[in-house]
Amino acid sequence: MNSRDRRVPTRRAALALCAVLALCGCAVGPDFVAPPPPRQLGYTAQPVVPAAPGASEPRQRIVAGAVPAEWWQRFGSSTLDRAVAQALAHSPAVAQARATLQQAQALLRAAAGARQPQLDVDAAASRSGGAGAGTDALYSAGPLVQFDADAFGGVRRQIEQQSALRDVQRAQLDAARLSLAGNVVARAIDSAAARAQLDAVQRLLDIDADDVALVRFALQAGTASRADLVAAQAQLAADRALLPPLRQQLALARDALGLLLGRSAADPALPEFDLAQLRLPRRLPLTVPSQLVRRRPDIVAAQAQLHAASAAIGVASADLYPQLSLSASWTAQAGAARLLFAQAGAWQLAAAAAAPLWHGGTLRARRDAAQAAYRAQRAAYRQTVLGAFAQVADVLQALDHDAALLGAQRQARDLAAESLRLQRQAYAAGGAGVLQVLAAQRAYQQAVLGELGARAQRYRDTAQWFTAMGGGAG
């Protein structure tokens, strides 16, 4: 065979290679388009402005803007700042989400490697012989290059799908951090509120003890009865019964805080919080709906899941088309290993195609399943968006109601304190009975605990506002 004859198959193989590569620009299946941002401008039917809780309490205002990355610093507590930082550094939940993201990144790199030529070494050794004949040895070795032409984009859709799944895990890591920070702040407020209520009950017990002493003195003076003394002592016992549930609330809050910080509940160094040392953020940043869908980690994760489902349709669709591959090899053969690469070898360039003919409907069923999964994920995305908007609306209205409730509780506490003072004065002067004093004291007790509960709830809902806005993600 002359040189011209040898160039003919080589030229044909090159032309076949060019034809195959020309097909590589297309990818079957839908190209993903992100859902359009919502058209609504607000979260409630009517604008909501948090009420003014009273002259002695700070008023909160909703302002346009993004949530700062370290939003918990708005509460003005260095103890809280350290607790959140420790939780983010040592939480097993965040460590798990981070490792899962690293796994998704590695899987994406593995999928992307399928688009590169695959280089292997093919080597073999054999010996043969027969009766009355010598033994022959044959050694062969050489490189083998294989390339998936990906003519219909199945590999590219797999890379796209894995990239979207990587984005899902990244958003879920952001969600884990946001949830963790929000839970640390909430548990800190819970423990601070329980401690404040314990202090309030202890002060009430001191008042109860004073009442018992007052009634006992009146009994000795003949101006009170034994029934009055028993009633005062019963009030003292009833108020003491308030302590165990509050201590349990404090213990539960501390245990939960230890878990969030990645520490044992038995650790004596768990931080303690004082409600009076927490500062209520006055300016609450508001992200409009069209921006919230790009910032909240749960919505971002849902959109990435939708993208992965779209790419899965392309993967399943590509299986319905021929699979094309190219390969090239060079092999040297010799009767001794030391002579293997000392002589010329043989090369081969090949193209192969495999087209599905009959699979019992399996391939089309897989594509149908992928399309149904996409529709399901599209509904899940919409549900996630609606749920997020509903949460923002709930918290926005809760902030308004919290402020109004705190103002009413503060006024009720002031009036109850004045009523108790007047009743005790009247009782000392003989103008009121002990039952009137005890009734005034119960009203004051309920007002004090109610005010503390309203104040703590205002802090909780403020923290919830920052998490509902997506924290500092995005």
C-alpha positions in Angstrom: 0.0 0.0 0.0 1.5 3.3 -1.0 1.4 6.5 1.1 -1.7 7.8 -0.8 -3.6 4.6 0.0 -2.8 5.0 3.6 -4.0 8.6 3.7 -7.5 7.8 2.4 -8.8 6.0 5.6 -7.1 8.5 7.7 -8.8 11.4 5.9 -12.1 9.6 6.1 -11.7 9.1 9.8 -10.9 12.7 10.3 -14.0 13.8 8.4 -16.1 11.4 10.5 -14.6 12.9 13.6 -15.5 16.4 12.4 -19.0 15.4 11.6 -19.4 13.9 15.1 -18.0 16.9 16.7 -20.4 19.1 14.8 -23.3 17.4 16.5 -21.9 18.2 19.9 -23.3 21.7 20.0 -26.9 20.5 20.6 -28.4 19.2 23.9 -31.8 17.6 24.0 -34.2 18.5 26.8 -35.5 21.9 28.0 -33.1 24.8 28.7 -33.8 25.9 32.3 -35.4 29.4 32.8 -35.7 30.6 36.4 -39.3 31.4 37.5 -40.1 35.1 37.1 -40.0 37.2 40.3 -43.4 37.8 41.9 -45.2 41.0 40.9 -46.6 41.8 44.3 -45.0 44.7 46.1 -45.9 43.9 49.7 -46.7 40.9 52.0 -50.0 42.0 53.4 -53.2 43.4 51.9 -52.8 46.6 53.8 -49.5 48.2 54.9 -48.6 47.3 58.5 -46.7 49.7 60.7 -45.7 48.4 64.2 -47.6 50.2 66.9 -46.0 52.5 69.4 -45.9 50.5 72.7 -45.7 53.6 74.9 -43.4 56.5 75.8 -41.1 54.3 77.9 -40.6 51.5 75.3 -38.7 51.8 72.0 -40.7 51.9 68.8 -39.7 49.8 65.8 -39.8 51.0 62.2 -39.7 49.0 59.0 -37.1 50.4 56.6 -36.1 49.4 53.1 -32.8 47.6 53.0 -30.9 44.3 53.2 -30.4 42.3 56.4 -26.8 42.6 57.6 -24.7 39.4 57.6 -24.3 39.4 61.4 -27.8 40.5 62.1 -27.8 39.2 65.7 -25.4 42.0 66.7 -28.3 44.4 66.5 -29.4 43.0 69.9 -26.4 44.7 71.4 -25.1 41.8 73.5 -21.5 40.7 73.3 -22.4 37.5 75.1 -25.0 36.7 72.4 -22.4 37.5 69.7 -19.9 35.1 71.1 -22.6 32.4 71.5 -23.7 32.7 67.8 -20.0 32.6 66.7 -19.3 29.5 68.8 -22.5 27.8 67.4 -21.5 28.5 63.8 -18.0 27.2 64.4 -18.9 24.0 66.4 -22.5 23.0 65.5 -22.7 19.4 64.1 -25.6 20.5 61.9 -23.5 23.1 60.1 -20.6 20.7 59.9 -22.9 18.1 58.3 -24.3 20.7 55.8 -20.8 21.8 54.9 -19.6 18.2 54.3 -22.6 17.5 52.2 -21.8 20.6 50.1 -18.2 19.3 49.7 -19.6 16.0 48.5 -21.8 17.7 45.9 -18.8 19.7 44.7 -16.7 16.5 44.3 -19.6 14.9 42.4 -19.7 17.9 40.1 -16.0 17.6 39.3 -16.5 13.9 38.6 -19.4 14.6 36.2 -17.3 17.3 34.5 -14.5 14.8 33.9 -16.7 12.8 31.6 -16.4 15.5 29.0 -12.6 15.1 28.8 -10.8 12.5 26.8 -10.1 9.4 28.9 -6.5 8.1 28.6 -5.6 4.6 29.7 -2.8 2.2 29.2 -3.6 -1.2 27.7 -1.0 -3.9 28.4 -1.0 -7.7 28.0 1.4 -10.7 28.2 0.8 -14.2 27.0 2.7 -17.5 26.6 1.8 -20.3 24.2 3.3 -23.7 23.3 2.4 -27.2 22.3 3.7 -30.8 22.2 7.1 -31.0 20.6 7.1 -27.3 20.0 8.8 -24.5 21.8 7.2 -21.9 24.0 6.4 -18.5 22.5 6.0 -15.3 24.5 4.1 -12.2 23.3 4.0 -8.8 25.0 1.9 -5.9 24.0 1.4 -2.4 25.4 0.2 1.0 24.4 -2.0 4.0 25.2 -5.7 4.1 24.6 -7.7 7.3 24.3 -11.5 7.3 24.4 -13.8 10.3 24.0 -17.6 10.4 24.4 -18.8 12.7 21.7 -21.9 13.6 23.7 -23.7 14.3 20.5 -27.1 14.9 22.1 -25.9 16.5 25.3 -26.6 13.7 27.8 -23.3 14.3 29.6 -23.7 18.1 29.5 -27.2 17.7 31.1 -25.7 15.5 33.8 -23.1 18.2 34.5 -25.9 20.8 34.6 -27.9 18.6 37.0 -25.0 18.1 39.3 -24.2 21.8 39.2 -27.7 22.5 40.3 -27.5 19.9 43.1 -24.3 21.6 44.2 -26.3 24.9 44.4 -29.0 23.2 46.4 -26.4 22.1 49.0 -24.9 25.5 49.1 -28.3 27.1 49.8 -29.0 24.5 52.4 -25.7 25.3 54.2 -26.8 29.0 54.2 -30.2 27.8 55.6 -28.5 25.8 58.3 -26.4 28.7 59.4 -29.4 31.1 59.4 -31.6 28.6 61.3 -28.8 28.0 63.8 -28.2 31.7 64.4 -32.0 32.3 64.8 -32.3 29.4 67.2 -29.4 30.6 69.3 -31.0 34.0 69.6 -34.4 32.5 70.4 -33.0 30.2 73.1 -31.0 33.1 74.6 -34.3 35.1 74.8 -36.1 32.2 76.3 -33.5 31.8 79.0 -33.4 35.5 79.7 -37.2 35.6 79.9 -37.4 32.7 82.3 -34.7 34.2 84.5 -36.5 37.6 84.5 -39.8 35.9 85.4 -38.1 33.9 88.2 -36.8 37.2 89.6 -40.2 38.7 89.3 -41.8 35.8 91.2 -39.2 36.0 93.9 -40.1 39.7 94.4 -43.7 38.7 94.6 -42.8 36.1 97.2 -41.2 38.8 99.2 -44.4 40.8 99.0 -46.4 37.7 100.0 -44.2 37.2 103.0 -44.8 40.9 104.0 -48.5 40.3 103.6 -48.4 37.2 105.9 -46.4 39.3 108.5 -48.9 42.1 108.1 -51.9 39.8 108.7 -50.2 38.1 111.6 -49.6 41.5 113.2 -53.3 42.4 112.6 -54.4 39.1 114.1 -52.4 39.8 117.2 -54.0 43.2 117.4 -57.4 41.7 117.0 -58.2 43.4 113.7 -57.9 40.2 111.5 -59.2 36.7 111.7 -57.5 33.3 111.5 -59.1 32.9 108.1 -57.3 36.1 106.9 -54.0 34.6 108.0 -54.7 31.3 106.2 -55.7 33.2 103.0 -52.4 35.1 103.0 -50.4 31.9 103.6 -52.3 30.2 100.8 -51.4 33.0 98.4 -47.7 32.6 99.4 -47.9 28.9 98.8 -49.6 29.4 95.4 -47.0 31.9 94.3 -44.2 29.5 95.3 -45.8 26.9 92.9 -44.9 29.3 90.1 -41.2 28.7 90.6 -40.7 25.0 89.4 -42.3 25.5 85.9 -40.1 28.6 85.4 -37.0 26.8 86.5 -37.9 24.0 84.1 -38.3 26.5 81.3 -34.8 27.9 82.1 -33.3 24.4 82.2 -34.8 23.5 78.9 -33.6 26.7 77.3 -30.1 26.1 78.7 -30.1 22.5 77.5 -31.2 23.6 74.0 -28.6 26.3 73.9 -25.9 23.8 74.8 -26.9 21.6 72.0 -26.9 24.5 69.5 -23.4 25.4 70.7 -22.1 21.9 70.3 -21.6 21.5 74.0 -23.0 19.4 76.7 -25.8 20.7 78.9 -23.6 19.7 81.9 -21.0 22.3 80.8 -21.0 24.9 83.6 -19.6 27.5 81.2 -22.8 27.9 79.2 -23.5 31.6 78.7 -26.3 33.3 80.7 -28.5 36.0 79.4 -30.3 38.9 81.0 -33.4 40.3 79.3 -32.5 43.8 80.5 -29.1 43.6 78.8 -30.6 42.9 75.4 -31.3 45.8 73.1 -34.4 45.8 70.9 -33.5 46.6 67.3 -35.5 49.6 66.3 -34.9 49.6 62.5 -36.0 46.4 60.8 -34.8 46.1 57.2 -37.4 45.0 54.6 -36.6 43.1 51.5 -39.3 43.3 48.8 -40.8 40.1 47.4 -38.9 40.2 44.1 -35.6 40.3 46.0 -36.6 37.9 48.8 -36.9 35.0 46.3 -33.3 35.6 45.4 -32.1 35.9 49.0 -33.9 33.4 51.2 -31.9 30.2 51.3 -35.0 27.9 51.3 -36.3 29.6 48.1 -32.9 29.5 46.5 -32.6 25.8 47.3 -36.1 25.2 45.8 -35.1 27.0 42.6 -31.9 25.0 42.4 -33.9 21.8 42.9 -36.2 22.9 40.0 -33.1 23.4 37.8 -31.8 19.9 38.7 -35.2 18.5 37.8 -35.1 20.3 34.4 -31.7 19.0 33.6 -32.8 15.4 34.6 -35.3 15.6 31.7 -32.4 16.3 29.3 -30.5 13.3 30.7 -33.5 11.0 30.2 -34.1 12.4 26.8 -30.5 11.9 25.6 -30.9 8.2 26.4 -33.4 8.0 23.5 -30.8 9.0 21.0 -27.7 7.3 19.6 -24.6 7.4 21.8 -21.4 8.2 19.8 -17.8 7.6 21.0 -14.3 8.0 19.5 -11.2 6.0 20.3 -7.6 6.0 19.3 -4.9 3.5 20.3 -1.3 2.7 19.6 0.0 -0.8 20.4 3.5 -2.2 20.2 4.1 -6.0 20.3 7.3 -7.9 20.9 8.4 -11.4 21.9 10.4 -10.0 24.9 9.4 -7.2 27.3 12.8 -5.4 26.9 12.1 -5.1 23.1 8.5 -3.8 23.6 9.1 -0.2 22.8 12.1 -0.7 20.6 10.1 -1.3 17.4 7.3 0.3 15.5 3.7 -0.2 16.7 0.3 -0.2 15.1 -2.3 2.6 15.6 -6.1 2.6 15.3 -8.7 5.4 15.1 -12.3 4.3 15.5 -15.8 5.8 15.9 -18.7 3.8 17.4 -22.4 4.4 17.7 -25.0 2.6 19.7 -28.7 3.5 19.1 -31.6 2.2 21.2 -34.1 0.2 19.2 -36.4 -1.6 21.7 -36.2 -1.3 25.5 -39.8 -2.2 26.4 -40.8 1.4 26.9 -38.3 1.9 29.7 -36.4 4.9 28.2 -39.6 6.8 27.4 -41.1 6.0 30.8 -37.9 7.4 32.4 -38.3 10.6 30.5 -42.0 10.8 31.4 -41.0 10.3 35.1 -38.4 13.1 34.8 -41.1 15.4 33.4 -43.5 14.6 36.2 -40.7 15.1 38.7 -40.1 18.6 37.2 -43.8 19.5 37.5 -43.8 18.3 41.1 -40.7 20.4 41.9 -42.3 23.4 40.2 -45.3 23.1 42.5 -42.9 22.6 45.5 -41.1 25.8 44.5 -44.3 27.8 44.4 -45.3 26.3 47.8 -42.0 27.4 49.3 -42.4 30.9 48.0 -46.0 31.2 49.3 -44.9 29.8 52.6 -42.1 32.3 52.9 -44.3 35.2 52.0 -46.9 34.0 54.6 -44.2 33.8 57.2 -43.1 37.4 56.6 -46.7 38.6 56.7 -47.3 36.7 60.0 -44.1 38.2 61.6 -44.9 41.7 60.3 -48.3 41.6 61.9 -46.9 39.9 65.1 -44.5 42.9 65.6 -47.5 45.3 65.4 -49.5 43.2 67.9 -46.5 42.7 70.2 -46.0 46.4 70.5 -49.7 47.0 71.2 -49.7 44.1 73.7 -46.6 45.4 75.5 -48.1 48.9 75.8 -51.3 47.4 77.3 -49.4 45.1 79.7 -47.2 48.0 80.8 -50.3 50.1 81.6 -51.9 47.2 83.3 -48.8 46.6 85.5 -48.7 50.3 86.5 -52.4 50.3 87.4 -52.1 47.0 89.3 -49.1 48.3 91.3 -51.0 51.4 92.3 -54.1 49.4 93.2 -52.0 47.1 95.3 -50.3 50.0 97.1 -53.7 51.6 97.9 -55.2 48.3 99.1 -52.3 47.7 101.4 -52.6 51.2 102.8 -56.3 50.7 103.3 -55.8 47.4 105.0 -53.2 48.8 107.4 -55.7 51.6 108.3 -58.5 49.1 108.7 -60.5 50.2 105.6 -60.0 47.1 103.6 -60.1 43.3 104.1 -57.3 40.9 103.5 -59.1 39.4 100.6 -59.1 42.7 98.8 -55.3 42.9 99.3 -54.8 39.4 98.0 -57.0 40.0 95.0 -55.0 43.2 94.2 -51.8 41.3 94.6 -52.9 38.5 92.2 -53.7 41.1 89.6 -50.3 42.7 90.1 -48.6 39.4 89.8 -50.4 38.5 86.6 -49.6 42.0 85.2 -45.9 41.7 86.0 -45.6 38.3 84.4 -47.7 39.4 81.4 -45.5 42.4 80.8 -42.3 40.2 80.9 -43.9 37.7 78.6 -44.9 40.4 76.1 -41.5 42.0 76.1 -39.8 38.6 75.5 -42.2 37.8 72.7 -41.3 41.1 71.1 -37.7 40.1 71.1 -38.5 36.7 69.7 -40.5 38.0 66.8 -37.8 40.6 66.1 -35.3 37.7 65.7 -37.9 35.9 63.6 -38.1 38.9 61.3 -34.4 38.8 60.5 -34.6 35.1 59.7 -37.8 35.5 57.7 -35.9 38.2 55.6 -33.3 35.5 54.8 -30.7 36.7 57.2 -27.5 37.9 55.6 -27.6 35.3 52.8 -27.7 36.1 49.1 
